[in-house]
Structure formats: C-alpha cells, structure tokens
C-alpha cells in the first residue's frame, strides 16, 4: 500500500517557498521580541535580615526590596548596583545592634568599607562594560543571572555563564563586560584588605573611566 504524501509534498514550489519565508519571518519576529524583553531592567533584590526578639528567639528584622541605582562614576553607563549590608569591623558587632548595615556611609569609590565588609549587587546592561578599576580588598563575586566576562589587564577574558560561577578578586585591576543578550546580575562581598604588593610596590586603588 503506497504511503500517503505528507502535507509538504502536496504544496507547489511557490507555496512551499512562501511557507518557508513565513516561518523565517515568524522566527525573526520572536527573536526580536525576546531581545526587547531581555533588555528590561532586572527586578529589585529582596533583602531579608535576621536578628533576635526580646526573648532571644531568631526573627526577621528587615524584609525589603532594594532596587539598583545608576552609578555616578564616569564610564558606568548601563551599570546599576545596590548596597545590601556592610559591617564596620571583623569580628563584627552586628549581632548586637539594630543598625541597618545598608545605610552605613562608605568612602572612596563607595565599594570598600575600611576595616569592614560590604555586601552589594550589580546589574550590567547587555553590551555594557564597567571601567577598569582596582580596590584594596578581597572580593567574592557570584553570578546570579545572565553572562559576564571578567577582563584583567593582562589581556585575558574569562566568561561566566552559569549561575553560581564565582570570582575571588584579590586587589587586582579588572573590569566587567556583559556579552548579552540580557542583563547580568552578580552579588559581591568586598572585604577590606591590605593593598596588593607587586615587585615591592603597593598597588593603589584606581578607577579608569
């Protein structure tokens, strides 16, 4: 018994070409639509801070949303970030205070709290880069969403593309670039540290706009 022709086989050549063209247009339309959605700002970060009640029981003290803010530093177009918590010493005394760690002032570049720590997040738009910079700190950077390229001044580039990919930065010059297609977000803990010393010369904090 002969097989029945498929629907494609029943089409004339002009009709087949028209169908393929329609599918290509639909694919491009979907890609364009997805691209426009991916460039929307990422949602605020939920911040849950625990503590103790009067009876010594563990409780949630702060449950809030922190939206990313545009940076005032030059060369930071497409970069948004937000502070989540800081400590002013190690060991920290935050276990016995009701001060909101995100509201502590930070000097310098607004990244490293001297003698303390700084927990913050950064959002970077697709196609955007941060300036080359260096801070006297040990930074724990963990990718949350999107893709991110670590650029160091030796010319190397390292791609982070899986949530949880982590970079430990030890006082060296670096930048971040987002290859797209959507926004990237990573969380950082910056711990105050002595300046890195190379060939007997301490490396100063810098910000190349």
N, C-alpha and C positions, 0 to 999 in steps of 0.2 A: 504494500500500500504506500503510495508516494506521500512524502511529508508535505504538510500544508505550508505555503510560503509565509515567511514572517511579515509583519506589518511593514518593515523597512523594504523588503523585496517588492512589495506592492506599489511603492512610491516610484513615480517617474524621477528621472535625474534632476530636473529643475525643482521638483518638490522636495527631494532629498537634500539638495543644496540649501533650500530655504529653511528646512528643519534644522540643519547643522548651524546655519547662520543665527537662527533664533536661539539655539542653545548657547552659542558663544556670547550673544548679547546678554542673555539671562545670567551667564556666569560672570561677565564683566560687571553687570549691574549689582550682583550680590557682593562681589569683591569690593566695589566702590562703596557700597552701603556699609560693609563691615569695617572698611578703613575709616569711614567717618565716625562710626561708633567707637572705634578703638582709640581715637584721639580725645575723647571726652575725659575730663578730669576724673581721677580716681576718688572714691568716696572717702570721707573722713576716717581717721583711725580711732577705734574705740579704745579708751584707756580705762582700765579697771585697777584701782589702787586699794590694797587691803590694809587693815590695821586691827586694833583691838577695841572692844567696847569697855564700859566701866567695870564689867565683871571679868575681864580678861579673855573673853571669847573672840575668836577671829571673826572679822566682819569686813564688808566692803565699805570703804570710806568715800571713795570717788568713783563714779561711773559716768564718764563723759566722752564726747566726741571731739577730736582735735583735727581741724581742717588744715591742710597745707597752705602756707603763705608764700608769696613770691619773695625772693631774696632781694635785698637792697644792694648787694655787692655787684660790681660790674662784671659782665661776661656770664651772667647766670640766667639768661633768657631761657624760658622753658623749664626752669627748675623751681620746685616748690618743696618746702620742708616744714617740719613742726617739732617742737620740743615736747617730750613725753615725761621726763623726770631727770633730776640731777641730784647728786649728793655733794656735800661740801668737804667731806673727809673720808678717809678709809683707815680704820673701820668707820662706817657711817653711824650717825646717831639718829637716822630717820626712823628707826624702830620706836623712838620715844618722842616724836614730835608730830604735830598736825599740820606743819607747813607743807604747802603744795610744791613739790620739787620742780614742777614745770615752770613755776613763776619766779625762780631764782634768777637774778641777773648773771649774764655770762659776758666777760670782757673779750677783747681781741676780736677774732673773727666770728665770735658767737658760737664756737664749736667746742672748745675745751675749757672746762671749769677747773682752774688750778687747784690742786690737792684734792680733787673730787672726780666725779664721773658725770657723763651726760648721755642719756638715752633719747634718741630722736629718730625720726623717719625722714626720708627724702623721696620725692616724686620727680621723675625726669621725663619730659615730653619726647615722643619719637623724633629722632633726628637731632636732638639737642645734646650738648656736652657741657660739663662743668669746667671751670677754669682749672689749670694745673695749680695744685696747692700742696702745702705740707704743714702739718701741725706736730708739735712735740707731744705725742700721745700714742697709745696703743689702741687701735680701733677694731672692734668686732663688727663686721658688716655682713648681714644676711639678706639675701634676695628673697623678696616676698612674692612679687609677680612681675611678668614681663621679662625682657632680656637686657643685659647690662654688660658693657665692655669696660674692663679695667685697663687704663692706659698708664704706663710708667715711663719715666724719662729716659730709659734705655731703649725706647722704641718698641717695646713688646706690648702686645694687646692680648688680654685674656677674657674670653667670653663666659659670662654667667647666664645660664638659661633655664636652670631647674630651681624651683622654689626650695629654699634651704641652702643653696650654694653660698659659701661663706668665704670672705676675705679677711685675714688678720693683717691690718696695716700697722707697720712699726716705724712711724716717723719718717716715711719717705715721700718724695714728690710723686704726685699721681693726679689723674683726672678720671672722670666717668663719662661714658658716652652710651646713648640709647640707640641701638640699630633699628628699633621698631619691630613690628608695626604699631604696637600700642604703647601706652605709658608703662614705665618701670617704677617699682617701689622697692626700697630696701630699708632695713632698720639697722641703726648703728648704736653701739655703746662705745663712747670715747672715754678712755681712762688717761688721766694726766700722767705724763712720763717725762723723764729727762730727755733732752734733745739727742737725736742720733749723732754719733761722732764718726766721721769718715776721715781717715788719714790724719787723725789728731785735731780735726776742725769740727766744732759743733755745727749742726745744720739748723739754721734759723727758720722760724715759721715764715712762709711766703704765700702769696696769693697772686697768681699771674692772670690778670683779666684778659 
